[in-house]
Amino acid sequence: MSPILITLMILTAGGFFAYFGWQKYSLLLKAKPENRLDRIPERLKSLWEYGILQKRLVKQHKAAGWMHALIFWGFCILLLRSTMLIGAGYYEHLHIPGVIGNAYNLLKDVFEVTVLTMVGYALYRRYVIKPERLTNSFEAYLILYLIGFLMVSDFVYDGAKFIKFALPTSPEYLPHVAEEARFSIAGGAVAMLFKGLSAGAINALYVGAYWLHVAVLMAFGVYLTKSKHMHVITSLPNVFLRKLEQPALAIPKLDLEDENAESFGIATIDDLTWKQELDLFTCTECGRCLSSCPTYVTHKPLSLKGVNDDLKHHLFASADTASVPPADESGSAVKEPVKLIDNVISPETLWACTSCGFCETACPVFIEQVPRLISMRQNQVLMEGEFPGELNKVFSGMERSSNPWGIGYDKRADWAKDLDVMTAEEAKAQEKPIEVLYFVGCMASFDERSQKVAKSLIKVLDTAGIKVAILGKEEGCSGDSARRLGNEYLFQELAKYNVDKFTEYDVKTVLTACPHCYNTIKNEYPQFGGNYKVLHHSEFLAELMESGKIQVSKEFEDVMFHDSCYMGRYNGVYKQPRVVIDLLSTNGVKEFERNHDNSFCCGAGGGRMWMEETIGERINENRVEEGLKENPKVIASSCPFCLTMLKDGVDAKGKTDEVKTMDIAELVAQALIVKDSDVKDADTTNA
């Protein structure tokens, strides 16, 4: 072709790519450090599963997922073809000889046709279907048309090449091109269309298609570095560098005793780590994070892809102005970082998040959303003292009485005063080891509705011959809400207190009916030296029932189960509560349309339990309305927060007399086949 021209094109495109790429990379170099280069074998496995095999993409939104995956795999296959085309600028007849070359030519054409078909489907979705989660922009259409052009121009190039070199009657006949034509089904089909053209026209198509294809290919690469489609470059690294600790949504511990720390949490764009900035570059704006986001679906001012986009543009704008900082009155340069909250992210956006985690489990490139928002809340609470006014009472109650209502801690065990339940203090005085500590939690200790769940659980345990101890008035709030609301100082005080109590009573195994307590004690107390075997009552009940330690009758029918975010997405517990319901329901488990890791939040997580919902549709009512379509008789849950929100939703929909809301412990207690008449009955009446 032309070694000089192809060299100039490579140098020009490569120069621009390197320049724009360096602009982005230099931002990462200036950002706060973070270690993401440990556990390399696990990272490589993750890269293969989620990066190459596109596991998350094809799991959710299947049609769109397969469309994107096939385009991605097509580009992987065509990478060799693109390299050879550039090489053809130096040696026109560069090719892969033999069987390998024939196989590749066939595979290449199959994938080019597939990619072109998927581009057509993508355009159809944007022009006709118009999914709400997608943002239709000029850039999105341009990228699709560029991909389509690359496929078509390659077909034209092949078709003209085969007429020029593959026909035995051609003066420029080349045997290897004739062999290539036998296996290039798409290029061969296009060649059939060109058969009647003159030699001059064929040569023009051959040369023109080649140079246009190469030019667009190189321009496409440069454009990626300046567009939202930079994710084509950063997605695989972002998957490789994802958080491996489980659960991925666990909040890291702040070192509040660090005397060198100027602030805590994220206040400005400069407080982001390099991985958090890489997340911003990698966001594809695909909108998968929105489809079951409780805030977005119910019209709250929180769009995760919108937050990423706003932060990304602010990051770029800050980098542009950083080189020319303003001057103070003395003429000295002063850089004033812009506070993110109020200037880039609205307070309403920040405090809307329920921390349900759907956005992170749905994101195909593992962008970490929730910890970043929590870190912004930490800065607002710890450094600015800015948070919704209704939280004043909540924080004060936790500080004074270790519960959000501020009820006296001495009343914490009143729910159990008529039950045969030993406190840890009594067990220690009698020198009895505590095999299982039942961590009751604030809801079951003080909320009348949740107390019935606790009594039902004790009834079941008594029937199984299992005695548990409670801390009673010595139990403190687990601190989950405090941490998710950004009050890290308060959380750490609560956590340290409970860890000290567990140590004092030599606790090894903790049982709880609250997923928020479960997640906090299991996954976050180890940050303070508290390592325990932690069981949720759904796990405990399933084991008791499957092992035959308790027996139940088929007492219920049409039982629908709602997954708690903190048991499901946070800790992967989906099977056990369904095992429980299957064993006591005549027709198994009825499922919400959105279930398992696609389950819809009740609206109470992230500390939202203690805040009023004043914007848009109520999240719990949206969830209940979804469930009522299946005509359940019981909506079951395994979380006191969820139970409260579902009950309120059922009441709001006027279905109180038709649909019961019950915890799975209440279902089991009511369906028990009790042989010991001395076992006390528990009140499982729906409140």
Secondary structure, DSSP 8 states (H G I E B T S, - for coil): --HHHHHHHHHHHHHHHHHHHHHHHHHHHHSB-------HHHHHHHIIIIIIS-HHHHHSSHHHHHHHHHHHHHHHHHHHHHHHHHHTTTSTT----HHHHHHHHHHHHHHHHHHHHHHHHHHHIIIII--TT----HHHHHHHHHHHHHHHHHHHHHHHHHHHHTSTTSTT--HHHHHHHHH-HHHHHHHHHHTTS-HHHHHHHHHHHHHHHHHHHHHHHHHHTTSGGGHHHHHHHHHHTS--SSSTT------TT-TT-S--S--BGGGSBHHHHHHHHH-----GGGTT-HHHHTT-S--HHHHHHHHHHHHHHHHHHHTS--B-TTS-B-----BSBTTTB-HHHHHH-----HHHHH-TT----HHHHHHHHHHIIIII----TTHHHHHHHHHHHSSTT---GGGTTGGGTTS--EEHHHHHHTT---S-EEE-HHHHHH-HHHHHHHHHHHHHHHHTT---EE-GGG-----HHHHHTT-HHHHHHHHHHHHHHHHHTT--EEEES-HHHHHHHHHTGGGGT---EEEEHHHHHHHHHHTTSS-B---BSSEEE---TTTTTTT---HHHHHHHHHHBTT-EEE-SS-GGG----S-TTTGGGS---SSS-HHHHHHHHHHTT--SEEEES-HHHHHHHHHHHHHTT-TTT-EEEEHHHHHHHHB----TTS--------
